[in-house]
Amino acid sequence: MGLSRQRLSRILLQGESPGIEACLRLAQAQDRDPATVLRAAGHVGVADLLAALYGAKGERTTATDRRWRRLRETLSEAEVTAVESVLVSLAGKRPRK
């Protein structure tokens, strides 16, 4: 997980507040929403920034998701509709896995 036993013990048993990196490692190891873990540790500002950059609470996004979202933000609604039509057409021509 990237945390020493001593550090984890101080966090869990002594109530020591974990730093931002420790929070992210805990969230990853427990498959938890990182913003929720950060908020619980008192890093509210960082949690809000993370949620603003990468999606709403609990939403899992990949680098590809974020790239598509940024691309979509640059397109008009007509262009989005056209791209969606092309993707649907291409998907319909491919064999299912």
URFENCOR-V777765 format. One record per pair of residues at least 6 apart in sequence whose C-alpha atoms are under 8 Angstrom apart, sorted by sequence separation. I is the first residue (numbers start at 1). GAP is how many residues later the second one is. If there is no record, write none. Layout:
# URFENCOR-V777765
I GAP
I GAP
This chain:
# URFENCOR-V777765
10 6
11 6
26 6
27 6
28 6
38 6
51 6
55 6
11 7
27 7
54 7
38 8
39 8
72 8
38 9
24 10
27 10
23 11
26 11
35 11
36 11
35 12
54 12
24 13
34 13
35 13
23 14
24 14
23 15
35 15
35 16
20 18
23 18
3 19
2 20
36 21
3 22
35 22
2 23
18 23
20 23
1 24
17 24
33 24
1 25
17 25
33 25
32 26
33 26
1 28
